[in-house]
Amino acid sequence: METIKKIVKSNNVVLFLLLILVVAFFGTLNPAFLRAVNLVQYINNGVVLGFLTLGLSATIITGNFDLSIGSILGFGTVIMALSLNNGVSLPLALVIGFLTILILGAFNGFIVGFLRVPGMLATLGTSSLIYGISLVLTGGQAIGSYTPEYEFFGKSEIGTLPFGLILLI
């Protein structure tokens, strides 16, 4: 009985039950919600959040905040897309995008760790700065850069599982 009480009090169980209720509710409202193609799309969207969570884990474990993760990811993606549009190969564009993200993360770490600016304040400021630079580089427009290799990462499946989920695991 004591074990059951511990399980019920666990946040994970409560969140899982809440997830089941939400899925059942929306599945009842619209049966198309539970179609396999939609469920795969939800998993694909969750993969991006999973990768962001991995990157943010160390920051949160140390008791800090990083409000700039979305802007940094967006900026790295902009740099990667611009690289692809200018004839850079996909592997090199991925490395350039990743290094851009790594450098900006290190810049945040420098501001917080060495300059002793509170994490929330520092990353709020860098988030605005990086987002603004992204807007200037793109002119506020979406950038299209689609090659078969690029599309593989976002749209391919191995069996019934999206490639991104396999990569995340």
N, C-alpha and C positions, 0 to 999 in steps of 0.2 A: 504494500500500500504506500509506503514511504517513497519507493522508487517511482510510482505513478505520479505522486505529487511533485516530485522533482522534475519529471518529464513535462508535466503540464505547466509548471512555472518557467520552464525554459523558453527563452525568447525565440529560439529557432523553431520550436514546435508551434508556437503561437503564430509566427510569421508564415510557416508552411500552411497551417490551417486557414489563415487569412488569404493566402494565395489561392487555395482550393476554392474558397468561397467566392472570391472575385472572378475566377475563371468560370465557375458554375453560373454565377449571376450573368456575366456577359454572354456566356454560351447559351443561356436560356433566352436572353433578349434577342440575340442574333445567332442562329445556328452556324452561319458562315464563319463566325469567330473561331470555331473549333476545327476548321478545315486544316488538313495537313500543311498546305502551302502557307497558311497564316502562322501556324505554330513554328514552322521552320524560320519564317521571317522574324518572329519574336526571339528565337534562339540567336539568329544572326545579330540582332540589335543588342542582345545581352552579351555577346562576345566582346563587342567594343567596350562595354562597361566593365567586363571582366578584366580586360587588359589595363584599363585605366585604374581599376581597383588594385591590381598588382603593383602598378607604379606608385600609387598613393599610400600603400600599406606602410612602408617604412616611415613616411612622414607622420602618419597618424600614430604609429606605435611609439614614436618619440614624443608625442604630445603636441605636435604642431599642426598647422592647417596649411593647405595649399589651395587657394581659391583660383589659381591661374591654370590649373591642369587642362581645362577645356580650351582656353585660348592658346596654350602652348601646343596642344595636339592639333588644333586648327591651323596654327602657323606652320607647324611641321608638314602638315598635309598640303598647304599652299606652296611651300617651298618644293616639296616633292612633285606636285602637279606642274609647277612652272619649269622645273628641271626636265620633266618628261616632255613638255611642250617645246622645249628648246633642244631636243635631240639626245638627251642623256638616256642611257639604257636604264631599264627598270631596276636591276640590282644596284647600280650606282645611285639612282634617284632615291631608293629606299635607304641606302647608307647616308646620303646627304640629309634626308628628312629626319632619320634617327639621330644623327649627330647634332642637327639643329635643336631637336627636342632635348637632347642630353646637355648641350651647352646652356640652353635657357634654364633647365632644371638646376644646373650647377650655379648659374647666376643667382637664382633664387636662394640656393643654399648658402652662397657667399653673403648675400644681403642679410639673411637670417642668422647664420652661424658666426660670421666674422664682424659684421657691422652691428649685430645685436638688435636689429629692427624686428619687432614682433611679427611672427609668421603671417598672421591674418592681414596685417597692414601691408607688409612687403608684397605678398602675393596678390593682394587686391590691386595694388599699384602696377605691378608688372603685368597683371592680367589686362588691365585697361590699355597699357602701353602696347603690348603684343597684339591685342585685338585691333587696335588702331592701325598698327603697321600692316596687319593682314588686310584690312580694308583698303588701305592705300595701294598695296601691291596688286590687289584684285580689282580695284575700282568698284568694289561692292558687288561684283558679278561672280557667278559660279564659274569655275574653271573646269573644262572637260579635258580629260586625258585618258583615253581608253585604248589600251592595247590588250590583246588576248591574255598576256601574262598578268597584267594588272587586274583584269576582270576575274582571273582565276581565284585570286585571294578573297574577293567579295561575293562571288556567285557560284563557285563550284562546290560540288558535293562529292564525298567519298562514301559510297553506299547511300544511306539516307541521311547521313550527318553532314552538316555544312563544314567545309574545310576550316573555316575560322575556329569553330568549336574544337576540332581535332588539334589545331595549332595551340589553342588556349590550354587544353588538357595536357 
